[in-house]
Amino acid sequence: MRRWNGWGDDTVSVALPARAVQALSAWVGAGTPPRDATPAEALTAVSPSRLETKDLLSLDPWERLLHARGQSLPDWIALRSGQVGAVPDAVAFPATGDDVAALLAWARERDARLIPWGGGTSVAGHVNPQPSDAPVVTVDLSRLSRLHSFDETSRLATFGAGVKGPDLEATLRARGFTLGHFPQSFELSTLGGWIATRSSGQQSLGYGRIERLFAGGRVETPAGRLDLPPFPASAAGPDLRELVLGSEGRLGLITEGTVRVSPVPAVEEVHGVFLSDFPSAIAAVRDLAAMRLPLSMLRLSTPEETRTTLLLAGHERLVRALETYLSLRGAREEKCLLLVGISGGENLVRQTRRQALGALAMRGGVAAGKAFGREWHKNRFRAPYLRNALWEAGWAVDTLETAAPWSRVPALLASVETALRTGLEGEAERVHAFTHLSHVYLDGSSLYTTYLFRLGADPDVNLARWRKLKTAASDAIVAGGGTISHQHGVGTDHAPWLAAEKGELGIRALRGLFRTFDPDGLLNPGKLVA
């Protein structure tokens, strides 16, 4: 069963190695396990619904609580403390696009607000109800999950937007194909959510972000149905798919998505390579990107993240032996771990491996084989479960991400991490922050930063600490010339910084677009733009 106040399946847990506990205690201070609210206590915060029973609607308090929050740190603080805040008046479970259209018509008549819900994995406040005089209905699209069509010749597959990552992949792989889209939230997130937030998968270097994979689909809007034919290319004016990508439920509810799929590769490898320091590692990654090799992934950890990764890995004796070997080869305290993913046919993988590892060796890279890659691949969707273990040990963990041109990456990374590490000095609290480059482009890279701090006994204090850190880091991102979001979207958490990126005219254009499709403002109010 899915956890109601944390990440993932409640039968899955990831333990913190003893070395990691010791290190975190030294870095930020010993954690004090918090006292979490029980489900019964959290339910006391759920006010009576303002709606009456209707087909496809559930007024059940527990169902409403489960759909009240996403997976951001503020969401966890709210759920774990039992101070949930606004809760939807009902949850709808449409089974067809026609059901969604009927729900939109009902909402217009009832002056209700609708919030699309895919997997509930948002970490930016996309699915949270805002306080409202109008009733709010969360629209759970999980029943819209079947495969509608599969065109093997064109390599196009059309799914209901509520299909979750594992089900989508299983359906495609049974036919010998893959979408290749693997965000860290893959186990729970949905195709519609990926489209609505412009998601990026871990192997986007090879397969592309969702905007490259999204070929067309269908959107039910308050103004009518929007069909997006899956043309391979078109010069017939602006591409309407771009209006849907990243729209965060403001112009309509995505009910179907057509995606471009690829044959399952014969070989998939992930190699670990250590480089002596971060400047050398960035230069090596830039060179690899410029070579345009058919790589599926380049993931570079800073020295701090590399140290943290080795601590969390366990296997203490093996890690000590590895570090001794790396030290002899020149990769010492400032070493950086680079994961290099290669996918394709045997000959292509062999040639690419030789070129990529050869280029890294010329930069002083020390190849560490496939062990790190296998470990990463095995656990790549388990990393979020560490949030549960860290919380229960008394530490809060959150992430933020951005992207910038290569010329700005080093300074931007330094300013974001400095903003986080010094953000709680006024409270005599320390913050541990570390970063990796997870999505690499010819002209730049994303930055994905994780930060941890101690939980206090008062949830309001924890929320205030998060807000202080989030604000400082977001200010640093904007000042450093980065995007406010590379892959998590805007929601409510990033909205204060969106105008700095889009400009006043851009924000007005977005508002005008949403008014065209949703003239009465029924859909996901307060998200993306006010």
C-alpha positions as CSV (number, residue, x, y, z in Angstrom):
1,M,0.0,0.0,0.0
2,R,1.2,3.5,-0.8
3,R,2.4,5.6,2.2
4,W,-0.1,8.3,3.1
5,N,2.5,10.7,4.5
6,G,5.8,9.8,2.8
7,W,7.3,8.3,-0.4
8,G,6.3,5.1,-2.1
9,D,5.1,1.6,-1.1
10,D,5.0,1.1,2.7
11,T,6.5,-2.4,2.3
12,V,9.7,-0.9,0.9
13,S,12.3,0.7,3.2
14,V,15.9,1.8,2.8
15,A,18.1,1.8,5.8
16,L,20.7,4.4,6.6
17,P,24.2,2.9,6.9
18,A,25.8,3.5,10.3
19,R,28.6,5.6,8.6
20,A,26.0,7.8,7.0
21,V,24.3,8.5,10.4
22,Q,27.7,9.3,11.9
23,A,28.6,11.6,9.1
24,L,25.3,13.5,9.0
25,S,25.5,14.0,12.8
26,A,28.9,15.5,12.3
27,W,27.8,17.7,9.3
28,V,24.5,19.1,10.6
29,G,24.0,17.8,14.1
30,A,22.4,14.7,15.6
31,G,18.8,14.2,14.5
32,T,15.9,13.8,16.9
33,P,13.2,11.4,15.6
34,P,10.0,13.4,15.3
35,R,6.6,12.4,16.6
36,D,4.4,12.1,13.6
37,A,0.6,12.5,13.5
38,T,-1.4,9.3,13.2
39,P,-3.9,8.9,10.3
40,A,-6.8,9.4,12.8
41,E,-5.2,12.7,14.0
42,A,-4.6,13.9,10.5
43,L,-8.3,13.2,9.6
44,T,-9.5,15.5,12.3
45,A,-8.1,18.4,10.2
46,V,-10.4,17.4,7.2
47,S,-13.4,19.7,7.2
48,P,-16.8,18.5,6.0
49,S,-17.3,18.6,2.2
50,R,-19.2,21.5,0.7
51,L,-20.5,19.1,-2.0
52,E,-23.2,16.4,-2.2
53,T,-22.7,12.9,-3.6
54,K,-22.5,12.7,-7.4
55,D,-21.5,10.1,-9.9
56,L,-17.7,9.7,-10.1
57,L,-17.2,11.8,-7.0
58,S,-15.9,10.5,-3.6
59,L,-16.6,12.6,-0.5
60,D,-14.8,10.1,1.7
61,P,-12.5,12.1,4.2
62,W,-9.6,9.7,3.9
63,E,-9.7,9.8,0.0
64,R,-9.8,13.6,0.2
65,L,-6.8,13.6,2.7
66,L,-4.8,11.4,0.3
67,H,-5.3,13.8,-2.5
68,A,-4.6,17.0,-0.5
69,R,-0.8,17.1,-0.9
70,G,2.0,16.1,-3.1
71,Q,5.6,15.2,-2.2
72,S,7.4,18.5,-1.5
73,L,9.0,19.0,1.9
74,P,6.2,21.4,2.9
75,D,3.7,18.7,2.0
76,W,5.5,16.2,4.2
77,I,5.7,18.7,7.1
78,A,1.9,19.3,6.8
79,L,1.0,15.6,6.6
80,R,3.4,14.4,9.3
81,S,2.3,17.1,11.7
82,G,-1.4,16.6,11.0
83,Q,-1.7,20.3,10.1
84,V,-2.9,19.5,6.6
85,G,-4.5,22.8,5.6
86,A,-6.9,23.0,2.6
87,V,-8.3,19.7,1.5
88,P,-10.4,19.1,-1.7
89,D,-14.2,18.8,-1.1
90,A,-14.3,15.7,-3.3
91,V,-12.2,13.4,-5.5
92,A,-13.4,12.5,-9.0
93,F,-12.4,9.3,-10.8
94,P,-13.3,9.7,-14.5
95,A,-12.9,6.6,-16.6
96,T,-13.1,8.2,-20.1
97,G,-12.4,11.5,-21.8
98,D,-16.2,12.0,-22.0
99,D,-16.4,11.7,-18.2
100,V,-13.8,14.5,-18.0
101,A,-15.8,16.7,-20.4
102,A,-18.9,16.1,-18.3
103,L,-17.0,16.9,-15.1
104,L,-15.9,20.2,-16.7
105,A,-19.5,21.0,-17.6
106,W,-20.6,20.2,-14.1
107,A,-17.9,22.4,-12.6
108,R,-18.9,25.3,-14.7
109,E,-22.5,25.0,-13.5
110,R,-21.5,24.5,-9.9
111,D,-18.7,27.1,-10.0
112,A,-16.3,24.4,-8.7
113,R,-12.6,24.3,-9.1
114,L,-10.8,21.3,-10.6
115,I,-7.2,20.1,-9.8
116,P,-5.7,17.4,-12.1
117,W,-4.0,14.6,-10.3
118,G,-1.7,12.1,-11.9
119,G,0.5,10.3,-9.4
120,G,0.6,13.0,-6.8
121,T,4.4,13.2,-7.0
122,S,4.7,17.0,-7.5
123,V,7.4,18.6,-5.4
124,A,6.4,22.2,-6.4
125,G,2.9,22.5,-5.0
126,H,1.0,21.6,-8.3
127,V,-1.7,19.5,-6.7
128,N,-2.4,21.4,-3.5
129,P,-5.8,23.0,-3.1
130,Q,-5.8,26.8,-2.4
131,P,-8.2,28.3,0.2
132,S,-11.3,29.1,-1.8
133,D,-14.9,30.1,-1.4
134,A,-15.7,27.8,-4.3
135,P,-15.7,24.0,-3.8
136,V,-12.6,22.2,-5.0
137,V,-12.5,18.8,-6.7
138,T,-9.3,16.9,-7.3
139,V,-9.6,14.9,-10.5
140,D,-7.7,11.6,-10.2
141,L,-7.0,10.4,-13.8
142,S,-5.7,6.9,-12.8
143,R,-8.5,5.2,-14.6
144,L,-7.5,6.7,-17.9
145,S,-4.6,4.3,-18.2
146,R,-5.1,1.9,-21.1
147,L,-3.2,1.6,-24.4
148,H,-5.5,3.1,-27.1
149,S,-3.3,2.4,-30.1
150,F,0.1,1.2,-31.1
151,D,1.5,2.0,-34.5
152,E,4.7,-0.2,-34.8
153,T,5.5,1.1,-38.3
154,S,5.5,4.8,-37.1
155,R,6.7,3.9,-33.6
156,L,3.8,5.8,-32.0
157,A,1.9,4.6,-28.9
158,T,-1.2,6.4,-27.5
159,F,-2.0,5.9,-23.8
160,G,-4.5,7.3,-21.4
161,A,-2.8,10.1,-19.6
162,G,-3.2,8.4,-16.2
163,V,-0.9,5.5,-17.0
164,K,1.9,5.2,-14.5
165,G,5.5,4.7,-15.6
166,P,5.9,1.0,-14.8
167,D,2.6,0.1,-16.6
168,L,3.5,2.1,-19.6
169,E,7.0,0.5,-19.9
170,A,5.7,-3.0,-19.3
171,T,3.1,-2.5,-22.1
172,L,5.7,-1.3,-24.5
173,R,8.4,-3.8,-23.6
174,A,5.9,-6.6,-24.2
175,R,6.0,-5.4,-27.8
176,G,9.8,-4.9,-27.9
177,F,9.7,-1.1,-27.4
178,T,10.5,1.5,-24.7
179,L,9.7,5.1,-24.1
180,G,13.0,5.6,-22.3
181,H,11.6,8.1,-19.9
182,F,12.7,7.4,-16.4
183,P,12.3,10.3,-13.9
184,Q,13.2,9.5,-10.3
185,S,9.4,9.5,-9.6
186,F,8.9,6.8,-12.3
187,E,7.2,4.3,-10.1
188,L,4.3,6.6,-9.2
189,S,4.2,9.4,-11.8
190,T,2.1,9.4,-14.9
191,L,2.3,10.2,-18.6
192,G,0.0,13.2,-18.2
193,G,2.0,14.5,-15.3
194,W,5.2,14.2,-17.3
195,I,3.6,16.2,-20.2
196,A,2.0,18.9,-17.9
197,T,5.3,19.6,-16.1
198,R,7.8,19.2,-19.0
199,S,9.5,16.2,-17.2
200,S,13.0,15.0,-17.9
201,G,14.0,11.4,-17.5
202,Q,17.3,10.1,-16.2
203,Q,18.4,8.9,-19.7
204,S,17.2,12.1,-21.5
205,L,20.6,12.5,-23.2
206,G,19.7,9.5,-25.4
207,Y,15.9,9.4,-25.5
208,G,15.1,13.1,-25.0
209,R,13.0,15.0,-22.6
210,I,9.2,14.5,-22.7
211,E,8.8,17.4,-25.2
212,R,10.8,15.3,-27.7
213,L,8.8,12.2,-26.9
214,F,5.3,13.8,-26.8
215,A,3.9,13.6,-30.4
216,G,0.3,14.6,-29.8
217,G,-2.8,13.8,-27.8
218,R,-6.0,15.1,-26.5
219,V,-6.9,17.7,-23.9
220,E,-10.4,18.4,-22.5
221,T,-10.7,22.1,-21.7
222,P,-13.6,24.2,-20.4
223,A,-13.8,25.8,-23.9
224,G,-13.9,22.4,-25.7
225,R,-11.8,19.5,-26.8
226,L,-8.3,20.1,-28.2
227,D,-6.9,17.4,-30.4
228,L,-3.2,17.4,-31.3
229,P,-2.4,15.2,-34.3
230,P,1.0,13.4,-34.1
231,F,2.7,14.9,-37.1
232,P,6.5,14.1,-37.4
233,A,6.9,17.8,-38.1
234,S,4.7,20.8,-39.2
235,A,5.2,24.4,-40.3
236,A,1.4,25.1,-39.9
237,G,1.9,28.0,-37.4
238,P,2.9,27.7,-33.8
239,D,3.0,24.2,-32.4
240,L,0.0,23.8,-30.1
241,R,1.7,20.9,-28.3
242,E,4.0,23.6,-26.8
243,L,0.9,25.2,-25.2
244,V,0.1,21.9,-23.4
245,L,3.7,21.0,-22.4
246,G,4.3,22.6,-19.0
247,S,0.8,24.0,-18.7
248,E,0.3,22.4,-15.3
249,G,-3.4,21.8,-15.6
250,R,-4.2,25.5,-16.3
251,L,-5.7,25.2,-19.8
252,G,-7.2,21.7,-19.6
253,L,-6.9,18.1,-18.5
254,I,-4.8,15.9,-20.6
255,T,-6.7,12.7,-21.3
256,E,-4.5,11.0,-24.0
257,G,-0.9,11.2,-24.9
258,T,0.8,9.9,-28.1
259,V,4.5,9.2,-27.6
260,R,7.4,8.3,-29.8
261,V,8.9,5.0,-28.8
262,S,12.1,3.2,-29.6
263,P,13.1,-0.5,-29.8
264,V,14.4,-1.9,-26.5
265,P,18.2,-1.7,-26.8
266,A,20.1,-4.9,-27.1
267,V,22.7,-3.7,-24.6
268,E,22.6,-1.1,-21.8
269,E,25.7,-0.3,-19.8
270,V,26.5,2.3,-17.1
271,H,30.2,2.9,-16.4
272,G,31.7,4.6,-13.4
273,V,34.7,6.9,-14.0
274,F,36.5,9.1,-11.4
275,L,38.1,12.4,-12.3
276,S,40.5,14.2,-10.1
277,D,38.6,17.5,-9.5
278,F,35.5,19.3,-10.5
279,P,36.9,21.7,-13.1
280,S,38.6,18.8,-14.9
281,A,35.4,16.8,-14.7
282,I,33.2,19.6,-16.1
283,A,35.7,20.1,-19.0
284,A,35.6,16.3,-19.7
285,V,31.8,16.2,-19.8
286,R,31.6,19.3,-22.1
287,D,34.0,17.5,-24.4
288,L,31.9,14.3,-24.4
289,A,28.7,16.3,-25.1
290,A,30.5,18.0,-28.0
291,M,31.5,14.7,-29.5
292,R,27.8,13.9,-30.0
293,L,28.4,10.2,-29.1
294,P,25.2,8.1,-28.8
295,L,25.3,8.1,-25.0
296,S,22.1,7.7,-23.0
297,M,23.4,9.4,-19.8
298,L,26.1,11.6,-18.3
299,R,25.7,12.2,-14.6
300,L,28.5,14.0,-12.8
301,S,28.7,14.3,-9.1
302,T,30.6,17.1,-7.3
303,P,33.3,16.1,-4.8
304,E,30.8,16.6,-2.0
305,E,28.1,14.5,-3.6
306,T,30.8,11.8,-4.4
307,R,31.8,11.7,-0.7
308,T,28.2,11.5,0.3
309,T,27.4,8.7,-2.3
310,L,30.3,6.6,-1.1
311,L,29.1,7.0,2.5
312,L,25.6,6.0,1.7
313,A,26.8,3.0,-0.4
314,G,27.7,0.9,2.7
315,H,30.2,-1.8,1.9
316,E,32.8,0.0,4.0
317,R,35.7,-2.3,3.3
318,L,35.2,-2.2,-0.5
319,V,34.9,1.5,-0.5
320,R,38.1,1.9,1.5
321,A,39.9,-0.3,-1.0
322,L,38.5,1.6,-3.9
323,E,39.6,5.0,-2.3
324,T,43.1,3.6,-1.8
325,Y,43.3,2.6,-5.5
326,L,41.9,5.9,-6.7
327,S,44.3,7.8,-4.5
328,L,47.2,5.9,-6.1
329,R,45.8,6.9,-9.5
330,G,45.5,10.6,-8.6
331,A,41.8,10.8,-7.7
332,R,41.9,11.9,-4.1
333,E,39.8,14.2,-1.8
334,E,38.4,16.3,-4.7
335,K,37.5,13.3,-6.9
336,C,34.2,13.3,-8.8
337,L,32.2,10.3,-9.9
338,L,30.9,10.4,-13.5
339,L,28.3,7.8,-14.6
340,V,28.4,7.2,-18.4
341,G,25.3,5.4,-19.8
342,I,25.5,3.7,-23.2
343,S,22.5,2.0,-24.9
344,G,22.1,0.3,-28.3
345,G,23.3,-2.6,-30.4
346,E,26.4,-4.5,-29.4
347,N,28.6,-3.0,-32.1
348,L,27.4,0.6,-31.4
349,V,27.9,0.2,-27.7
350,R,31.3,-1.3,-28.1
351,Q,32.5,1.6,-30.4
352,T,30.9,4.2,-28.1
353,R,32.4,2.7,-25.0
354,R,35.9,2.8,-26.5
355,Q,35.5,6.4,-27.7
356,A,33.9,7.7,-24.5
357,L,36.2,6.0,-22.0
358,G,39.2,6.8,-24.2
359,A,38.3,10.5,-24.2
360,L,37.9,10.4,-20.4
361,A,41.3,8.6,-19.9
362,M,42.9,11.4,-21.9
363,R,41.5,13.8,-19.3
364,G,42.9,11.7,-16.5
365,G,39.7,9.7,-15.8
366,V,40.1,6.5,-13.8
367,A,37.6,3.9,-15.0
368,A,36.0,2.0,-12.2
369,G,34.0,-0.6,-14.3
370,K,30.3,-1.2,-14.2
371,A,29.8,-1.9,-10.5
372,F,28.8,1.7,-9.7
373,G,26.6,1.7,-12.7
374,R,24.9,-1.5,-11.8
375,E,24.3,-0.2,-8.2
376,W,22.9,3.1,-9.5
377,H,20.6,1.3,-12.0
378,K,19.4,-1.1,-9.3
379,N,18.6,1.6,-6.9
380,R,17.7,4.6,-9.1
381,F,14.0,4.6,-8.1
382,R,14.8,3.7,-4.4
383,A,16.7,6.9,-3.7
384,P,13.4,8.8,-2.7
385,Y,12.8,6.1,-0.1
386,L,15.8,7.5,1.8
387,R,13.7,10.6,2.5
388,N,11.5,8.4,4.8
389,A,14.5,7.0,6.6
390,L,16.1,10.4,7.0
391,W,12.9,12.0,8.3
392,E,12.4,9.2,10.8
393,A,16.0,9.8,12.0
394,G,15.3,13.5,12.5
395,W,16.6,15.0,9.3
396,A,14.7,16.9,6.6
397,V,15.9,16.5,2.9
398,D,14.8,18.5,-0.1
399,T,16.0,19.0,-3.6
400,L,16.1,21.8,-6.1
401,E,17.2,22.1,-9.7
402,T,18.1,24.5,-12.4
403,A,19.9,24.7,-15.8
404,A,22.3,27.2,-17.3
405,P,24.8,27.6,-20.1
406,W,28.2,26.0,-19.5
407,S,29.8,29.4,-18.9
408,R,27.6,30.0,-15.9
409,V,27.5,26.5,-14.4
410,P,30.5,26.7,-12.0
411,A,29.6,30.1,-10.5
412,L,25.8,29.2,-10.3
413,L,26.5,25.9,-8.6
414,A,28.8,27.7,-6.0
415,S,26.3,30.4,-5.3
416,V,23.3,28.0,-4.8
417,E,25.3,25.8,-2.5
418,T,26.6,28.8,-0.5
419,A,23.1,30.1,-0.2
420,L,21.9,26.8,1.3
421,R,24.9,26.1,3.5
422,T,24.7,29.6,5.1
423,G,20.9,29.9,5.1
424,L,20.3,28.9,8.7
425,E,23.4,30.3,10.3
426,G,21.2,32.8,12.1
427,E,19.6,29.9,13.9
428,A,22.9,28.2,14.6
429,E,21.8,25.3,12.4
430,R,23.9,23.8,9.6
431,V,22.9,22.6,6.2
432,H,24.6,19.8,4.1
433,A,24.3,20.5,0.4
434,F,25.6,18.6,-2.6
435,T,25.0,18.6,-6.4
436,H,25.2,16.6,-9.6
437,L,24.9,17.5,-13.2
438,S,22.2,15.1,-14.4
439,H,21.1,16.3,-17.8
440,V,23.8,17.5,-20.2
441,Y,23.3,19.5,-23.4
442,L,25.7,20.9,-26.0
443,D,25.4,24.4,-24.6
444,G,24.9,23.7,-20.9
445,S,23.7,21.5,-18.1
446,S,21.1,21.0,-15.4
447,L,22.2,21.2,-11.8
448,Y,20.4,19.0,-9.2
449,T,21.1,20.0,-5.6
450,T,20.1,18.0,-2.5
451,Y,20.2,19.6,0.9
452,L,19.6,18.3,4.5
453,F,19.0,20.0,7.8
454,R,17.9,19.0,11.3
455,L,14.2,18.8,12.0
456,G,12.9,20.8,15.0
457,A,10.0,19.8,17.2
458,D,7.8,22.6,15.9
459,P,6.4,22.0,12.3
460,D,6.1,25.8,11.9
461,V,9.8,26.2,12.5
462,N,10.6,23.4,10.0
463,L,8.5,25.1,7.4
464,A,10.0,28.5,8.1
465,R,13.5,26.9,7.7
466,W,12.5,25.3,4.4
467,R,11.1,28.6,3.1
468,K,14.2,30.5,4.1
469,L,16.5,28.0,2.3
470,K,14.2,27.8,-0.8
471,T,14.1,31.6,-1.1
472,A,17.8,32.0,-0.7
473,A,18.6,29.3,-3.3
474,S,15.9,30.5,-5.8
475,D,17.2,34.1,-5.5
476,A,20.7,32.7,-6.2
477,I,19.5,30.8,-9.2
478,V,17.8,33.9,-10.8
479,A,20.8,36.1,-10.0
480,G,23.1,33.5,-11.5
481,G,21.3,33.3,-14.8
482,G,19.7,29.9,-14.3
483,T,16.1,28.7,-15.0
484,I,13.9,28.5,-12.0
485,S,13.0,25.0,-12.9
486,H,14.7,22.5,-15.3
487,Q,12.4,19.5,-14.6
488,H,10.1,20.0,-11.6
489,G,7.8,22.7,-13.1
490,V,6.5,25.8,-11.4
491,G,3.4,25.0,-9.3
492,T,3.2,27.5,-6.4
493,D,6.7,27.0,-5.0
494,H,8.5,28.5,-8.0
495,A,5.9,31.0,-9.1
496,P,7.4,34.0,-7.3
497,W,10.5,33.8,-9.6
498,L,8.8,33.0,-12.9
499,A,8.4,36.6,-14.0
500,A,12.2,37.1,-13.8
501,E,12.5,34.4,-16.5
502,K,9.4,35.1,-18.6
503,G,9.2,38.9,-18.3
504,E,6.0,41.0,-17.8
505,L,4.8,40.5,-21.4
506,G,5.4,36.7,-21.2
507,I,3.4,36.4,-18.0
508,R,0.5,38.4,-19.6
509,A,0.7,36.1,-22.6
510,L,0.3,33.1,-20.3
511,R,-2.6,34.6,-18.5
512,G,-4.3,35.4,-21.8
513,L,-3.7,31.8,-23.1
514,F,-5.3,30.3,-20.0
515,R,-8.3,32.7,-20.2
516,T,-8.9,31.5,-23.8
517,F,-9.1,27.8,-22.8
518,D,-10.6,28.4,-19.3
519,P,-12.5,31.7,-19.3
520,D,-14.1,31.1,-15.9
521,G,-10.8,30.2,-14.2
522,L,-12.0,26.7,-13.1
523,L,-8.7,24.8,-13.5
524,N,-5.9,24.6,-10.9
525,P,-6.1,28.2,-9.7
526,G,-2.9,29.7,-8.2
527,K,-0.5,27.4,-10.0
528,L,2.1,28.6,-12.5
529,V,0.7,32.2,-12.7
530,A,-1.8,33.9,-10.5
